Amino acid sequence: MADEQKAPTEEKQTNCLGCGKPLKKLRRYYRNGKLYCTRKCWIKATKSKPQEGEQK
């Protein structure tokens, strides 16, 4: 029993990826496996990433 390894646990996302604000339970916007505080932050975060075809 002591030799068994526990499965790695994923950490819960606590901040918005668009603006960095702490996420609240009532205001969560879930897209593509990630959490944002609003739709506006989701759009901002996806537009800020350079597209592969656009940069060349």
C-alpha distance matrix in Angstrom:
0.0 3.8 5.4 5.5 8.9 10.7 14.1 17.0 19.0 22.8 24.9 27.6 31.1 33.1 36.4 39.0 39.3 43.1 44.0 40.9 41.4 38.4 37.7 38.5 37.2 40.8 41.8 39.5 40.7 38.1 39.2 37.5 34.0 35.2 36.5 40.0 41.9 44.9 46.5 48.7 45.8 44.3 47.7 48.1 44.8 45.4 49.0 48.1 46.0 48.5 48.7 48.4 51.8 53.7 53.2 54.7
3.8 0.0 3.8 5.6 8.1 10.3 13.9 16.2 18.4 22.1 23.9 26.8 30.2 32.0 35.2 38.0 38.2 42.0 42.7 39.5 40.1 37.3 36.9 37.9 37.0 40.6 41.5 39.2 40.6 38.1 39.2 37.5 33.9 34.8 36.1 39.4 41.3 44.5 46.1 48.1 45.1 43.8 47.2 47.3 43.9 44.7 48.2 47.0 45.0 47.4 47.9 47.6 51.2 52.9 52.2 53.7
5.4 3.8 0.0 3.8 6.4 9.7 12.8 15.2 18.0 21.6 23.8 26.9 30.1 32.3 35.3 37.9 37.7 41.5 42.5 39.4 40.3 37.7 37.3 38.6 37.8 41.4 42.0 39.5 40.4 37.7 38.5 36.4 33.0 34.1 35.8 39.2 41.3 44.4 45.8 47.8 44.7 43.2 46.4 46.5 43.0 43.6 47.0 45.8 43.6 45.8 46.1 45.5 49.1 51.0 50.2 51.5
5.5 5.6 3.8 0.0 3.8 6.6 9.5 12.5 15.1 18.7 21.2 24.2 27.5 29.8 32.9 35.3 35.2 39.0 40.1 37.2 38.0 35.4 34.7 35.9 34.8 38.4 39.0 36.4 37.3 34.5 35.2 33.2 29.8 31.1 32.8 36.3 38.5 41.4 42.7 44.8 41.9 40.2 43.5 43.8 40.3 40.8 44.3 43.4 41.1 43.4 43.6 43.1 46.6 48.5 48.0 49.4
8.9 8.1 6.4 3.8 0.0 3.8 6.5 8.9 11.8 15.4 17.8 21.0 24.1 26.5 29.5 31.8 31.6 35.4 36.6 33.6 34.6 32.1 31.5 33.0 32.2 35.7 36.1 33.4 34.2 31.4 32.1 30.0 26.6 27.8 29.5 32.9 35.3 38.2 39.5 41.5 38.4 36.8 40.0 40.3 36.7 37.3 40.7 39.7 37.4 39.8 40.1 39.7 43.2 45.0 44.4 45.9
10.7 10.3 9.7 6.6 3.8 0.0 3.8 6.3 8.5 12.2 14.7 17.6 20.9 23.3 26.4 28.7 28.7 32.5 33.7 30.7 31.5 28.9 28.1 29.4 28.5 32.0 32.5 29.9 30.8 28.1 29.0 27.2 23.7 24.7 26.2 29.7 31.9 34.9 36.2 38.3 35.4 33.8 37.1 37.5 34.1 34.7 38.3 37.3 35.3 37.9 38.2 38.1 41.6 43.3 42.9 44.6
14.1 13.9 12.8 9.5 6.5 3.8 0.0 3.8 6.3 9.6 12.7 15.5 18.6 21.4 24.3 26.3 26.1 29.8 31.3 28.6 29.6 27.1 26.1 27.6 26.6 30.0 30.3 27.4 27.9 25.0 25.7 23.7 20.3 21.6 23.4 26.9 29.4 32.2 33.3 35.4 32.6 30.8 34.0 34.5 31.0 31.4 35.0 34.3 32.1 34.6 34.8 34.7 38.1 39.9 39.6 41.3
17.0 16.2 15.2 12.5 8.9 6.3 3.8 0.0 3.8 6.6 9.5 12.8 15.6 18.4 21.1 23.1 22.8 26.6 27.9 25.2 26.3 24.1 23.4 25.2 24.6 28.1 28.0 25.1 25.7 22.9 23.5 21.6 18.1 18.9 20.7 24.1 26.6 29.5 30.7 32.6 29.6 27.9 31.2 31.4 27.9 28.5 32.0 31.0 29.0 31.6 32.0 32.0 35.6 37.1 36.7 38.5
19.0 18.4 18.0 15.1 11.8 8.5 6.3 3.8 0.0 3.8 6.5 9.3 12.4 15.1 18.1 20.3 20.3 24.1 25.3 22.5 23.3 20.9 19.9 21.6 20.9 24.4 24.5 21.7 22.5 20.0 21.0 19.6 15.9 16.5 17.8 21.2 23.4 26.4 27.8 29.8 26.9 25.4 28.8 29.1 25.8 26.7 30.3 29.4 27.7 30.6 31.2 31.6 35.2 36.4 36.2 38.3
22.8 22.1 21.6 18.7 15.4 12.2 9.6 6.6 3.8 0.0 3.8 6.4 9.1 12.1 14.8 16.7 16.6 20.4 21.7 19.1 20.1 17.9 16.9 18.9 18.5 21.9 21.5 18.6 19.2 16.7 17.6 16.3 12.6 12.8 14.2 17.6 20.0 22.9 24.3 26.2 23.2 21.7 25.1 25.4 22.0 23.0 26.5 25.7 24.1 27.1 27.8 28.5 32.0 33.1 32.9 35.2
24.9 23.9 23.8 21.2 17.8 14.7 12.7 9.5 6.5 3.8 0.0 3.8 6.4 8.8 11.7 14.1 14.6 18.3 19.1 16.2 16.9 14.6 14.0 16.1 16.3 19.8 19.3 16.7 17.9 16.0 17.4 16.7 13.1 12.2 12.8 15.7 17.7 21.0 22.8 24.4 21.2 20.3 23.9 23.8 20.7 22.2 25.6 24.5 23.4 26.7 27.8 28.9 32.4 33.1 32.8 35.4
27.6 26.8 26.9 24.2 21.0 17.6 15.5 12.8 9.3 6.4 3.8 0.0 3.8 6.2 9.4 11.6 12.7 16.3 17.0 14.3 14.5 11.9 10.6 12.6 12.5 16.0 15.6 13.1 14.5 13.0 15.0 15.1 11.5 10.2 9.9 12.8 14.5 17.7 19.7 21.6 18.6 17.9 21.6 21.7 18.9 20.6 24.0 23.3 22.6 26.1 27.2 28.7 32.1 32.5 32.5 35.4
31.1 30.2 30.1 27.5 24.1 20.9 18.6 15.6 12.4 9.1 6.4 3.8 0.0 3.8 6.0 7.9 9.0 12.5 13.3 10.7 11.2 9.2 8.2 11.0 11.8 14.8 13.6 11.1 12.2 11.1 12.9 13.4 10.4 7.9 7.1 9.5 11.4 14.7 16.7 18.2 15.1 14.6 18.2 18.1 15.4 17.4 20.7 19.9 19.5 23.1 24.4 26.2 29.6 29.6 29.7 32.7
33.1 32.0 32.3 29.8 26.5 23.3 21.4 18.4 15.1 12.1 8.8 6.2 3.8 0.0 3.8 7.0 9.3 12.3 11.9 8.9 8.5 5.8 5.6 8.5 10.2 13.3 12.1 10.6 12.6 12.6 15.0 16.1 13.5 10.6 8.5 9.6 10.2 14.0 16.7 17.8 14.7 15.1 18.8 18.2 16.1 18.6 21.6 20.6 20.9 24.6 26.3 28.5 31.7 31.4 31.3 34.5
36.4 35.2 35.3 32.9 29.5 26.4 24.3 21.1 18.1 14.8 11.7 9.4 6.0 3.8 0.0 3.8 6.3 8.8 8.1 5.2 5.3 4.3 5.3 9.0 11.5 13.7 11.6 10.3 11.7 12.4 14.2 15.6 13.8 10.2 7.9 7.7 8.2 11.8 14.5 14.9 11.6 12.5 15.9 15.0 13.0 16.0 18.6 17.4 18.1 21.9 23.9 26.3 29.4 28.7 28.6 32.0
39.0 38.0 37.9 35.3 31.8 28.7 26.3 23.1 20.3 16.7 14.1 11.6 7.9 7.0 3.8 0.0 3.8 5.5 5.7 4.7 5.4 6.3 6.1 9.6 12.0 13.3 10.4 8.8 9.2 10.3 11.7 13.5 12.5 8.7 6.2 4.5 5.6 8.7 11.0 11.2 7.9 8.8 12.2 11.3 9.6 12.6 15.2 14.4 15.4 19.2 21.1 23.8 26.7 25.8 26.0 29.5
39.3 38.2 37.7 35.2 31.6 28.7 26.1 22.8 20.3 16.6 14.6 12.7 9.0 9.3 6.3 3.8 0.0 3.8 5.9 5.7 8.3 9.7 9.8 13.4 15.4 16.7 13.6 11.5 10.7 11.0 11.1 12.1 11.6 7.9 7.0 5.9 8.3 10.4 11.6 11.5 7.7 7.8 10.8 9.6 6.9 9.8 12.4 11.2 11.8 15.6 17.6 20.2 23.2 22.4 22.4 25.8
43.1 42.0 41.5 39.0 35.4 32.5 29.8 26.6 24.1 20.4 18.3 16.3 12.5 12.3 8.8 5.5 3.8 0.0 3.8 6.1 8.4 11.0 11.2 14.4 16.7 17.2 13.7 12.2 11.0 12.2 12.1 13.6 14.0 10.5 9.2 6.5 8.0 8.9 9.7 8.6 4.8 6.2 8.3 6.3 4.8 8.5 10.2 9.2 10.9 14.6 16.8 19.8 22.4 21.1 21.2 24.9
44.0 42.7 42.5 40.1 36.6 33.7 31.3 27.9 25.3 21.7 19.1 17.0 13.3 11.9 8.1 5.7 5.9 3.8 0.0 3.8 5.7 9.1 10.4 13.5 16.4 16.9 13.5 12.9 12.8 14.6 15.2 17.0 17.0 13.2 11.3 8.3 8.2 9.8 11.6 9.9 6.6 9.3 11.2 8.8 8.3 12.0 13.2 11.7 13.9 17.4 20.0 23.1 25.6 24.0 23.9 27.6
40.9 39.5 39.4 37.2 33.6 30.7 28.6 25.2 22.5 19.1 16.2 14.3 10.7 8.9 5.2 4.7 5.7 6.1 3.8 0.0 3.8 6.5 8.7 12.1 15.3 16.5 13.7 12.9 13.6 14.9 16.0 17.5 16.6 12.8 10.8 8.9 8.9 11.7 14.0 13.1 9.6 11.7 14.2 12.1 10.8 14.4 16.1 14.3 15.8 19.5 22.0 24.7 27.6 26.4 26.0 29.5
41.4 40.1 40.3 38.0 34.6 31.5 29.6 26.3 23.3 20.1 16.9 14.5 11.2 8.5 5.3 5.4 8.3 8.4 5.7 3.8 0.0 3.8 6.3 9.2 12.6 13.7 11.1 11.3 12.8 14.9 16.7 18.9 17.8 14.0 11.2 9.0 7.5 10.6 13.7 13.1 10.2 12.7 15.5 13.9 13.2 16.7 18.4 17.2 19.0 22.6 25.0 27.9 30.7 29.4 29.2 32.9
38.4 37.3 37.7 35.4 32.1 28.9 27.1 24.1 20.9 17.9 14.6 11.9 9.2 5.8 4.3 6.3 9.7 11.0 9.1 6.5 3.8 0.0 3.8 6.5 9.9 11.8 10.1 10.2 12.6 14.3 16.8 18.9 17.1 13.7 10.6 9.5 8.1 11.8 15.2 15.4 12.7 14.5 17.7 16.7 15.6 18.8 21.1 20.0 21.4 25.1 27.2 29.9 32.8 31.9 31.8 35.4
37.7 36.9 37.3 34.7 31.5 28.1 26.1 23.4 19.9 16.9 14.0 10.6 8.2 5.6 5.3 6.1 9.8 11.2 10.4 8.7 6.3 3.8 0.0 3.8 6.6 8.6 7.0 6.6 9.5 11.2 14.1 16.5 14.7 11.6 8.1 7.4 6.0 9.7 13.1 14.2 11.9 13.0 16.5 16.4 15.3 18.0 20.6 20.2 21.3 25.1 26.7 29.5 32.3 31.5 31.9 35.4
38.5 37.9 38.6 35.9 33.0 29.4 27.6 25.2 21.6 18.9 16.1 12.6 11.0 8.5 9.0 9.6 13.4 14.4 13.5 12.1 9.2 6.5 3.8 0.0 3.8 5.5 5.4 6.6 10.3 12.4 15.8 18.6 16.8 14.1 10.5 9.9 7.7 10.7 14.2 15.7 14.2 15.3 18.7 18.9 18.3 20.8 23.4 23.4 24.6 28.4 29.8 32.6 35.3 34.6 35.2 38.6
37.2 37.0 37.8 34.8 32.2 28.5 26.6 24.6 20.9 18.5 16.3 12.5 11.8 10.2 11.5 12.0 15.4 16.7 16.4 15.3 12.6 9.9 6.6 3.8 0.0 3.8 5.7 6.3 10.0 11.6 15.3 18.1 16.2 14.2 10.9 11.2 9.5 11.9 15.0 17.2 16.1 16.5 20.0 20.8 20.1 22.1 24.9 25.3 26.2 29.9 31.0 33.7 36.2 35.8 36.7 40.1
40.8 40.6 41.4 38.4 35.7 32.0 30.0 28.1 24.4 21.9 19.8 16.0 14.8 13.3 13.7 13.3 16.7 17.2 16.9 16.5 13.7 11.8 8.6 5.5 3.8 0.0 3.8 6.2 9.5 12.0 15.6 18.9 17.7 15.8 12.3 11.7 9.3 10.6 13.5 15.8 15.5 16.2 19.2 20.4 20.3 22.1 24.7 25.5 26.7 30.3 31.3 34.2 36.5 35.8 37.0 40.4
41.8 41.5 42.0 39.0 36.1 32.5 30.3 28.0 24.5 21.5 19.3 15.6 13.6 12.1 11.6 10.4 13.6 13.7 13.5 13.7 11.1 10.1 7.0 5.4 5.7 3.8 0.0 3.8 6.8 9.9 13.2 16.7 15.9 13.6 9.9 8.5 5.7 6.9 10.0 12.1 11.7 12.6 15.5 16.6 16.7 18.6 21.0 21.8 23.2 26.8 27.9 30.9 33.2 32.3 33.4 36.9
39.5 39.2 39.5 36.4 33.4 29.9 27.4 25.1 21.7 18.6 16.7 13.1 11.1 10.6 10.3 8.8 11.5 12.2 12.9 12.9 11.3 10.2 6.6 6.6 6.3 6.2 3.8 0.0 3.8 6.3 9.8 13.1 12.2 9.9 6.4 5.9 5.0 6.5 9.0 11.6 10.7 10.5 13.9 15.2 14.7 16.3 19.1 19.9 20.8 24.4 25.2 28.1 30.4 29.9 31.1 34.4
40.7 40.6 40.4 37.3 34.2 30.8 27.9 25.7 22.5 19.2 17.9 14.5 12.2 12.6 11.7 9.2 10.7 11.0 12.8 13.6 12.8 12.6 9.5 10.3 10.0 9.5 6.8 3.8 0.0 3.8 6.6 10.2 10.3 8.4 5.7 5.0 5.7 5.5 6.3 9.6 9.0 7.7 10.9 12.9 12.4 13.3 16.2 17.5 18.3 21.7 22.1 25.0 27.2 26.7 28.2 31.4
38.1 38.1 37.7 34.5 31.4 28.1 25.0 22.9 20.0 16.7 16.0 13.0 11.1 12.6 12.4 10.3 11.0 12.2 14.6 14.9 14.9 14.3 11.2 12.4 11.6 12.0 9.9 6.3 3.8 0.0 3.8 6.9 6.7 5.8 4.6 6.3 8.6 9.0 9.0 12.2 11.1 8.7 12.0 14.1 12.7 13.0 16.4 17.7 17.6 20.9 21.0 23.5 25.8 25.9 27.3 30.3
39.2 39.2 38.5 35.2 32.1 29.0 25.7 23.5 21.0 17.6 17.4 15.0 12.9 15.0 14.2 11.7 11.1 12.1 15.2 16.0 16.7 16.8 14.1 15.8 15.3 15.6 13.2 9.8 6.6 3.8 0.0 3.8 5.6 5.5 6.5 7.8 10.8 10.5 9.2 12.1 11.1 7.8 10.3 12.9 11.2 10.4 13.9 15.6 15.1 18.0 17.7 20.0 22.2 22.5 24.1 27.0
37.5 37.5 36.4 33.2 30.0 27.2 23.7 21.6 19.6 16.3 16.7 15.1 13.4 16.1 15.6 13.5 12.1 13.6 17.0 17.5 18.9 18.9 16.5 18.6 18.1 18.9 16.7 13.1 10.2 6.9 3.8 0.0 3.8 5.6 8.4 10.5 14.0 14.0 12.7 15.1 13.7 10.1 12.2 14.5 12.1 10.7 14.3 15.8 14.3 16.9 16.2 17.9 20.4 21.2 22.7 25.2
34.0 33.9 33.0 29.8 26.6 23.7 20.3 18.1 15.9 12.6 13.1 11.5 10.4 13.5 13.8 12.5 11.6 14.0 17.0 16.6 17.8 17.1 14.7 16.8 16.2 17.7 15.9 12.2 10.3 6.7 5.6 3.8 0.0 3.8 7.0 10.2 13.6 14.6 14.2 16.8 14.8 11.8 14.7 16.4 13.6 13.1 16.9 17.7 16.2 19.2 18.9 20.4 23.2 24.1 25.1 27.7
35.2 34.8 34.1 31.1 27.8 24.7 21.6 18.9 16.5 12.8 12.2 10.2 7.9 10.6 10.2 8.7 7.9 10.5 13.2 12.8 14.0 13.7 11.6 14.1 14.2 15.8 13.6 9.9 8.4 5.8 5.5 5.6 3.8 0.0 3.8 6.8 10.4 11.9 12.1 14.1 11.7 9.3 12.6 13.7 10.9 11.3 15.1 15.4 14.6 18.0 18.4 20.4 23.3 23.6 24.4 27.3
36.5 36.1 35.8 32.8 29.5 26.2 23.4 20.7 17.8 14.2 12.8 9.9 7.1 8.5 7.9 6.2 7.0 9.2 11.3 10.8 11.2 10.6 8.1 10.5 10.9 12.3 9.9 6.4 5.7 4.6 6.5 8.4 7.0 3.8 0.0 3.8 6.9 8.9 10.1 12.2 9.8 8.4 12.1 13.1 11.0 12.3 15.7 16.1 16.1 19.7 20.5 22.9 25.7 25.6 26.4 29.6
40.0 39.4 39.2 36.3 32.9 29.7 26.9 24.1 21.2 17.6 15.7 12.8 9.5 9.6 7.7 4.5 5.9 6.5 8.3 8.9 9.0 9.5 7.4 9.9 11.2 11.7 8.5 5.9 5.0 6.3 7.8 10.5 10.2 6.8 3.8 0.0 3.8 5.6 7.3 8.8 6.3 5.9 9.6 10.2 9.0 11.0 13.9 14.2 15.1 18.8 20.0 22.9 25.4 24.7 25.5 29.0
41.9 41.3 41.3 38.5 35.3 31.9 29.4 26.6 23.4 20.0 17.7 14.5 11.4 10.2 8.2 5.6 8.3 8.0 8.2 8.9 7.5 8.1 6.0 7.7 9.5 9.3 5.7 5.0 5.7 8.6 10.8 14.0 13.6 10.4 6.9 3.8 0.0 3.8 7.2 8.3 6.6 7.9 11.1 11.4 11.2 13.7 15.9 16.3 17.9 21.5 22.9 26.0 28.4 27.4 28.2 31.7
44.9 44.5 44.4 41.4 38.2 34.9 32.2 29.5 26.4 22.9 21.0 17.7 14.7 14.0 11.8 8.7 10.4 8.9 9.8 11.7 10.6 11.8 9.7 10.7 11.9 10.6 6.9 6.5 5.5 9.0 10.5 14.0 14.6 11.9 8.9 5.6 3.8 0.0 3.8 5.3 5.4 6.5 8.9 10.0 10.8 12.7 14.5 15.6 17.5 20.9 21.9 25.3 27.2 26.0 27.3 30.8
46.5 46.1 45.8 42.7 39.5 36.2 33.3 30.7 27.8 24.3 22.8 19.7 16.7 16.7 14.5 11.0 11.6 9.7 11.6 14.0 13.7 15.2 13.1 14.2 15.0 13.5 10.0 9.0 6.3 9.0 9.2 12.7 14.2 12.1 10.1 7.3 7.2 3.8 0.0 3.8 5.5 5.0 6.3 8.6 9.9 10.6 12.3 14.2 15.9 19.0 19.6 23.0 24.6 23.4 25.1 28.5
48.7 48.1 47.8 44.8 41.5 38.3 35.4 32.6 29.8 26.2 24.4 21.6 18.2 17.8 14.9 11.2 11.5 8.6 9.9 13.1 13.1 15.4 14.2 15.7 17.2 15.8 12.1 11.6 9.6 12.2 12.1 15.1 16.8 14.1 12.2 8.8 8.3 5.3 3.8 0.0 3.8 5.4 5.2 6.2 8.7 10.1 10.7 12.3 14.8 17.7 18.8 22.4 23.9 22.2 23.6 27.2
45.8 45.1 44.7 41.9 38.4 35.4 32.6 29.6 26.9 23.2 21.2 18.6 15.1 14.7 11.6 7.9 7.7 4.8 6.6 9.6 10.2 12.7 11.9 14.2 16.1 15.5 11.7 10.7 9.0 11.1 11.1 13.7 14.8 11.7 9.8 6.3 6.6 5.4 5.5 3.8 0.0 3.8 5.4 4.9 6.0 8.6 9.8 10.4 12.7 16.1 17.6 21.1 23.1 21.6 22.5 26.1
44.3 43.8 43.2 40.2 36.8 33.8 30.8 27.9 25.4 21.7 20.3 17.9 14.6 15.1 12.5 8.8 7.8 6.2 9.3 11.7 12.7 14.5 13.0 15.3 16.5 16.2 12.6 10.5 7.7 8.7 7.8 10.1 11.8 9.3 8.4 5.9 7.9 6.5 5.0 5.4 3.8 0.0 3.8 5.4 5.2 6.2 8.6 10.0 11.3 14.6 15.5 18.8 20.8 19.8 21.0 24.5
47.7 47.2 46.4 43.5 40.0 37.1 34.0 31.2 28.8 25.1 23.9 21.6 18.2 18.8 15.9 12.2 10.8 8.3 11.2 14.2 15.5 17.7 16.5 18.7 20.0 19.2 15.5 13.9 10.9 12.0 10.3 12.2 14.7 12.6 12.1 9.6 11.1 8.9 6.3 5.2 5.4 3.8 0.0 3.8 5.5 5.2 6.0 8.5 10.3 13.0 13.7 17.3 18.7 17.3 18.9 22.4
48.1 47.3 46.5 43.8 40.3 37.5 34.5 31.4 29.1 25.4 23.8 21.7 18.1 18.2 15.0 11.3 9.6 6.3 8.8 12.1 13.9 16.7 16.4 18.9 20.8 20.4 16.6 15.2 12.9 14.1 12.9 14.5 16.4 13.7 13.1 10.2 11.4 10.0 8.6 6.2 4.9 5.4 3.8 0.0 3.8 5.6 5.3 6.1 9.0 11.8 13.6 17.2 18.9 17.0 17.9 21.6
44.8 43.9 43.0 40.3 36.7 34.1 31.0 27.9 25.8 22.0 20.7 18.9 15.4 16.1 13.0 9.6 6.9 4.8 8.3 10.8 13.2 15.6 15.3 18.3 20.1 20.3 16.7 14.7 12.4 12.7 11.2 12.1 13.6 10.9 11.0 9.0 11.2 10.8 9.9 8.7 6.0 5.2 5.5 3.8 0.0 3.8 5.6 5.3 6.8 10.3 12.2 15.5 17.8 16.5 17.0 20.6
45.4 44.7 43.6 40.8 37.3 34.7 31.4 28.5 26.7 23.0 22.2 20.6 17.4 18.6 16.0 12.6 9.8 8.5 12.0 14.4 16.7 18.8 18.0 20.8 22.1 22.1 18.6 16.3 13.3 13.0 10.4 10.7 13.1 11.3 12.3 11.0 13.7 12.7 10.6 10.1 8.6 6.2 5.2 5.6 3.8 0.0 3.8 5.5 5.6 8.5 9.3 12.7 14.7 13.8 14.9 18.3
49.0 48.2 47.0 44.3 40.7 38.3 35.0 32.0 30.3 26.5 25.6 24.0 20.7 21.6 18.6 15.2 12.4 10.2 13.2 16.1 18.4 21.1 20.6 23.4 24.9 24.7 21.0 19.1 16.2 16.4 13.9 14.3 16.9 15.1 15.7 13.9 15.9 14.5 12.3 10.7 9.8 8.6 6.0 5.3 5.6 3.8 0.0 3.8 5.4 7.2 8.5 12.2 13.6 11.8 12.9 16.5
48.1 47.0 45.8 43.4 39.7 37.3 34.3 31.0 29.4 25.7 24.5 23.3 19.9 20.6 17.4 14.4 11.2 9.2 11.7 14.3 17.2 20.0 20.2 23.4 25.3 25.5 21.8 19.9 17.5 17.7 15.6 15.8 17.7 15.4 16.1 14.2 16.3 15.6 14.2 12.3 10.4 10.0 8.5 6.1 5.3 5.5 3.8 0.0 3.8 6.2 9.0 12.4 14.4 12.4 12.4 16.2
46.0 45.0 43.6 41.1 37.4 35.3 32.1 29.0 27.7 24.1 23.4 22.6 19.5 20.9 18.1 15.4 11.8 10.9 13.9 15.8 19.0 21.4 21.3 24.6 26.2 26.7 23.2 20.8 18.3 17.6 15.1 14.3 16.2 14.6 16.1 15.1 17.9 17.5 15.9 14.8 12.7 11.3 10.3 9.0 6.8 5.6 5.4 3.8 0.0 3.8 6.3 9.2 11.9 10.7 10.6 14.1
48.5 47.4 45.8 43.4 39.8 37.9 34.6 31.6 30.6 27.1 26.7 26.1 23.1 24.6 21.9 19.2 15.6 14.6 17.4 19.5 22.6 25.1 25.1 28.4 29.9 30.3 26.8 24.4 21.7 20.9 18.0 16.9 19.2 18.0 19.7 18.8 21.5 20.9 19.0 17.7 16.1 14.6 13.0 11.8 10.3 8.5 7.2 6.2 3.8 0.0 3.8 6.4 8.6 7.2 6.8 10.3
48.7 47.9 46.1 43.6 40.1 38.2 34.8 32.0 31.2 27.8 27.8 27.2 24.4 26.3 23.9 21.1 17.6 16.8 20.0 22.0 25.0 27.2 26.7 29.8 31.0 31.3 27.9 25.2 22.1 21.0 17.7 16.2 18.9 18.4 20.5 20.0 22.9 21.9 19.6 18.8 17.6 15.5 13.7 13.6 12.2 9.3 8.5 9.0 6.3 3.8 0.0 3.8 5.7 5.4 6.6 9.4
48.4 47.6 45.5 43.1 39.7 38.1 34.7 32.0 31.6 28.5 28.9 28.7 26.2 28.5 26.3 23.8 20.2 19.8 23.1 24.7 27.9 29.9 29.5 32.6 33.7 34.2 30.9 28.1 25.0 23.5 20.0 17.9 20.4 20.4 22.9 22.9 26.0 25.3 23.0 22.4 21.1 18.8 17.3 17.2 15.5 12.7 12.2 12.4 9.2 6.4 3.8 0.0 3.8 5.7 6.2 7.5
51.8 51.2 49.1 46.6 43.2 41.6 38.1 35.6 35.2 32.0 32.4 32.1 29.6 31.7 29.4 26.7 23.2 22.4 25.6 27.6 30.7 32.8 32.3 35.3 36.2 36.5 33.2 30.4 27.2 25.8 22.2 20.4 23.2 23.3 25.7 25.4 28.4 27.2 24.6 23.9 23.1 20.8 18.7 18.9 17.8 14.7 13.6 14.4 11.9 8.6 5.7 3.8 0.0 3.8 5.8 6.0
53.7 52.9 51.0 48.5 45.0 43.3 39.9 37.1 36.4 33.1 33.1 32.5 29.6 31.4 28.7 25.8 22.4 21.1 24.0 26.4 29.4 31.9 31.5 34.6 35.8 35.8 32.3 29.9 26.7 25.9 22.5 21.2 24.1 23.6 25.6 24.7 27.4 26.0 23.4 22.2 21.6 19.8 17.3 17.0 16.5 13.8 11.8 12.4 10.7 7.2 5.4 5.7 3.8 0.0 3.8 5.7
53.2 52.2 50.2 48.0 44.4 42.9 39.6 36.7 36.2 32.9 32.8 32.5 29.7 31.3 28.6 26.0 22.4 21.2 23.9 26.0 29.2 31.8 31.9 35.2 36.7 37.0 33.4 31.1 28.2 27.3 24.1 22.7 25.1 24.4 26.4 25.5 28.2 27.3 25.1 23.6 22.5 21.0 18.9 17.9 17.0 14.9 12.9 12.4 10.6 6.8 6.6 6.2 5.8 3.8 0.0 3.8
54.7 53.7 51.5 49.4 45.9 44.6 41.3 38.5 38.3 35.2 35.4 35.4 32.7 34.5 32.0 29.5 25.8 24.9 27.6 29.5 32.9 35.4 35.4 38.6 40.1 40.4 36.9 34.4 31.4 30.3 27.0 25.2 27.7 27.3 29.6 29.0 31.7 30.8 28.5 27.2 26.1 24.5 22.4 21.6 20.6 18.3 16.5 16.2 14.1 10.3 9.4 7.5 6.0 5.7 3.8 0.0
